[in-house]
Amino acid sequence: MTNIFMVPNPTGTGHNMRMYSIACKLKKKKDVNVKIVLSSLQDTFTPLFESIGAEVINFNPKRIVNYSKKSHLEEELTWETMINQYFSETFFNGSVILKYMSLFSEQKPDVIVSDYNINASIAACLLNIKHVFVTERFNFTLVDVSNELLKKGGFRVNDQELDSARKSMNSLFKWLGNNTEFILTDKPYVEEMDRNSLIKTFFDEGKAHFVGPMIRSFEQESDFSFSSLGIKEEAFPLITATVSGTTMFKENKKKLVTLYIEMFRKIKKHYPGAQMVLLARENIEVPEGILSIPYISNWIPLLKKSDVLLSHPGWITVTEISSLGVPAIFCLASFKEYHEAEAYLRLDKLGYQTHYGFDLDSLVEKVNSTITNRELVTSNYKYVYKDSDGATKASDCILDVALREKAKKQKNKIEVCETCQQY
């Protein structure tokens, strides 16, 4: 039996969903045991993974982690606030790394698949366990966001300390890339943004591979019921609005939700049959015509029915809507949400619809234009949607690494036994 460990980053649902999509493909392979190490939203994702026959290990059994509930940064960015208080706590945590090392040493997987879980990746590298890195980011986020952009977002920046942090982070990411078997990504290379970057080196060396959207099958059976959620069959336009599962500043999330609600009030004056589904990670008091639903694990049927999607620039959402051809507007509350800035700018350069800030009239105009120009809005999706086989390509690559490692272990075991027989 080939043992594969999948370890998603806990800071957002997209990491869990990408691992779920790949796990679905791996579970169809013969003699493959898949274990998922969950550190966030365990109540939502444990039954989802178990439904496909994967084993779930709860990395935080005493609490359910949800990164959408609080702010994560201070307005002053220094080495202390960015590295000591945030990065080291979340992504480069010595205690968590040691905990992963203990788990991996006990379980002895043939390969570890990390979806941007830096702690797990470092643990795998330190233990010399074969490791595949799945990512929608081409480096640590701070490396790809300039001091000028952070200042534009309203941060007070210590330029010297953040530049020093970037240099160290870039070296760490380079070490990580050099010590992994493959880097698999669903984010396309953009020459203007990436030509002088570390990821270009990894692409050129054959270490990094763009496999396209790593998403679940759209043909999967679903118990999704529009009527039970209150969604009218005749609703037009049906607008779906969602906010990020990770927020740097909670007030940005609140302002974005308010913007969506006010936008809908204006749209409904022109379209009396309009309806909006608001996915805000919590129950929100909303006016008539809006349905507030905290989270839907399988929202593909809803996306297919939607005439417009308003979304933060989360990359798993980008890949899903690109595959489905759903007209979308990707909204960034502020560059204070710096973890979404790079994806937002990349989407803009790829020709996707974007919206920055809280200008109501501008957003209303874009929504109206999207309703009437669906094909024009979706014409640039081809840059992200290579084909529908991203998860299959990723699973094949992961399984190949695992089988080669398993065969190597078996060979070493036989050689050791033959050596013992000589004495």
Phi, psi and omega in degrees: 000130178272128184255119181241126177257129179243127188229093179283149172298136182281355188270051177146149183287336183300323179296317178297319183291323179294319177295323178297317181297317179289321179299323178302319179288318182296324182292346177275350179279157181280137175056045178240124177255121183247126175240135180249127177260105184262134178239358181212152177046044183298327181295328180276316191266340178301309179296331180293313179291320181294333181293340178257006177091011177275148178268136182252130173250119180276109183284338177234071187294341183270353180203152175261120185269133177219110187279004179268358189268347184210164175283154186237354180226162170261164183285341177262120183257112177227180174301321183295310185284323183275316185269301184296315188270340183238296186299313182291329178288323190262313190250336187225060189259113184302319179296318180292320178301314180296323179294319176296319179300319178296315181296313182293322179296323180286318187274334177053060177289156176282328177209146176248130178249115181254126172263086180053028173268094188295320179301314180292322179296316179297318178300316179297315181296318181295329179272358181060037174265136180305141194214131175243130184255117178257131187205150168253005178244141183265003177185186169292144189303318182299327180298327185267004181236124185281162175299323181298319180292320178297320178294323177299328178283349177108004177286150168263116194247131168271097188303314185296316182291322179288324176297321177295319179297318180299317181299316180291319180297319180297320178295320179295317180293324177296316177298318181298313179296321180293336184255011175249157180289310181215153169248117181251129184225153175250015180252126182285147176293135175236114188307314183300327182266331194247356190297332180252021188260166177295325183295330178298320177299316180295322176296314182297326181279352183082011178280319181260143181222130172274113183257353183089185184302124175260081188233162180292161178290133179283352181267359181298145177293145181219144177264021181298128181234112180297316184294322181293334177274351180093011180276124183280138180299325185268005182302130175205129350284150171266118182252131173249129180234132182224149177245164188294149173280352176226129179229137176284323180225117186299331181295332176294321177298316181296318180294322180293319177298316178298318178300316180298318181296316180293324176300316182296321179303320181286320180297321184294337176294328179268334181232087183302334181270011183290150176215148180228137173256121181254113178258095190247011179068003176199164179285126181243139175285121188230156178285172180301139180100346179248136176251120179265115180232124184303311185195144175234118185292324176241093184259012181303313177302323179293318178299317181300326183275341187288140175271333177214138172243130171252122187214151166293159183279054174284133193288329178295325175294318178303314183291323180292314182289331177293320179292323183273342183074038180272125178296125186224154171236120182266118189253130174245119183298315184193156173291356169296330172280064193297336181291345179254357186295315183297316179295320178300314180292324179294316178299320179298318180290333178279356177092012176283158176285133179227160177214127181249134174085205191235028179287112187291312184298321179296317180293318178301317179297319180291321179295315178300317180295323180293321181299324186261353183228052185304309185294325179294320181296321187268001187294334182266003182295343183298339181288333179262319183273089178289308173193185185265014188254017183302314181293324178294315179299317179296316182295322178296318179295315180297315181294323179298317177298316182296317181293320178296320179291321179295318179296322179295317179297318181295319179296316179297323180295317180295317180296321178296317180297318180295324178294318180298325183292344180284345185253000000 
